[in-house]
């Protein structure tokens, strides 16, 4: 999912002339931070609370992804 969002930013950077490069790069940084955060958290699941852990993680992933999609929309 993060790869797709990143590709959208690259497309905006190359095909949307009015989008400031700094703004696009900031969104790209947010995508990379989201990906790194999720990977790190997946490496440290607490035994016995997996269901709650993954439920919260899924909810946060959806929320943060929606925020990034809105940021990308505002660039175009």
C-alpha positions in Angstrom: 0.0 0.0 0.0 2.8 2.4 0.9 4.5 1.7 -2.5 1.3 2.6 -4.3 1.0 5.9 -2.4 4.6 6.7 -3.0 4.1 6.0 -6.8 1.2 8.5 -6.7 3.5 11.1 -5.3 6.1 10.4 -8.0 3.3 10.8 -10.6 2.2 14.1 -9.0 5.8 15.3 -9.0 6.3 14.5 -12.7 2.9 15.2 -14.2 1.3 18.0 -12.0 3.3 21.1 -12.7 1.8 23.4 -10.0 2.7 21.0 -7.1 5.6 22.4 -5.1 8.4 19.9 -4.9 8.9 20.4 -1.2 5.2 19.6 -0.4 5.4 16.4 -2.5 8.6 15.4 -0.8 7.0 15.9 2.7 4.2 13.6 1.8 6.7 11.0 0.5 8.6 11.3 3.8 5.3 10.7 5.7 4.7 7.6 3.6 8.2 6.2 4.3 7.7 7.0 8.0 4.4 5.1 8.0 5.9 2.1 6.3 8.9 2.0 8.7 6.7 2.4 11.7 4.4 -0.4 10.8 7.3 -2.8 10.0 9.0 -2.0 13.3 5.8 -2.6 15.2 5.1 -5.9 13.5 8.5 -7.1 14.7 7.5 -6.6 18.4 4.1 -8.2 18.9 3.3 -8.9 22.6 2.5 -12.5 23.3 -1.1 -13.0 24.4 -2.5 -9.8 23.0 -2.1 -10.4 19.3 -5.7 -9.8 18.4 -6.0 -6.4 20.1 -2.5 -5.4 18.8 -3.5 -6.2 15.2 -6.9 -4.6 15.5 -5.4 -1.3 16.8 -2.7 -1.5 14.2 -5.2 -2.0 11.4 -7.3 0.9 12.6 -4.2 3.2 12.8 -3.0 2.1 9.3 -6.4 3.0 7.8 -6.5 6.4 9.6 -2.9 7.3 8.6 -3.4 6.1 5.0 -6.6 8.2 4.7 -4.6 11.2 5.9 -1.9 10.6 3.3 -4.4 10.2 0.5 -5.9 13.6 1.5 -2.5 15.1 1.4 -1.9 13.7 -2.1 -5.3 15.0 -3.2 -4.4 18.5 -2.0 -1.2 18.5 -4.1 -3.1 18.0 -7.4 
